[in-house]
Amino acid sequence: MTPRRGRGRNVSLHDVSRIAGVSIASASRVLNGSPHPVSEELRSKVLAAAASAGFVSAATPAANSPSRIIGIIVQDSMDPYFAEISRGIEETANRAGYLTIVCNADRQSEIELAQLRLLLEYGADGVVFAASGLIDGDIDELSQLVAQAQSDGVSIVALGDRRFESSVITFDNEAASYDLTHDLLRRGSRRIAFVSGLHGVAAAEQRRAGYIRAMREDGLDPLVVTGTFASESGSSAALRMLAAGPLPDAIIGANDQTAVGVMTSLRNSGIQVPGDVLVAGIGSTSLAKLLDLTTVGVHLRMLGSMAARAVLEPPEGHSHMLLPHSIERRSSTATIPKDGR
């Protein structure tokens, strides 16, 4: 769809929906000839608003068919975690003849809101929120738009804990972190540090909580070092630990990128991994496999594929699927470090 310039500015689908007093998704379905049922009253309102605003939809011969678009809202498009989820969605969507549009939200609800609006303007049949939200919840306007989109027939799937109601496919972040920490404890590590994810993000807080619970159950003091999920924060955390004194037996990154940053700084400083310090991450990305990093999580392409199928064949009502996680032990935790550093 292409808005025509009118009244001195570009007229958007958002303008049409505002004038008509309907949702963006409803306006999109009317103007793009979607088969999703709408009342004649609503159709008339939208068409009248479009005419008065000077909006023209550049409809193709396929305008009477669904848009065949699936939107993917990620928090960091360069993070291998989200890249692999997106790839899984794309593979399944492509086989079904659907186009995918990946949007980078930079962990901001306001950006997610703007991206969701745009995806609805383009008539997306479904939207996948590929990450958990902030611990304080999503902004009310985002939750309201998600609810309205779903009432208009748009499939919404979340791959993490969100404030809004939708179908959810995820894994237990707290349990995954707990199990990884417990595994290192069981194999002899006693001083284990945890480099945290971005403060306020639900998945980061859950992973931190799992680590702390495992340590305290073993009567040990947790050592949490601030991080942001970026590899640079893992590198910085490792340097701070090196400067602070004796290194811990093992270091867990809140995600694989963080752990890779830790491992890189340690090795650049002459510290052997795993000879001197064990390093592990969370996420089960292909990056971890490439660098022989121990990690825990789920198969991310499979997670993406399941999300795409939930859009293509939406369940009745809102479903909640909790996937099992597994620890992938690799050479970064192959030995227990020596005592008495």
Disulfide bonds with the S-S distance in Angstrom:
none
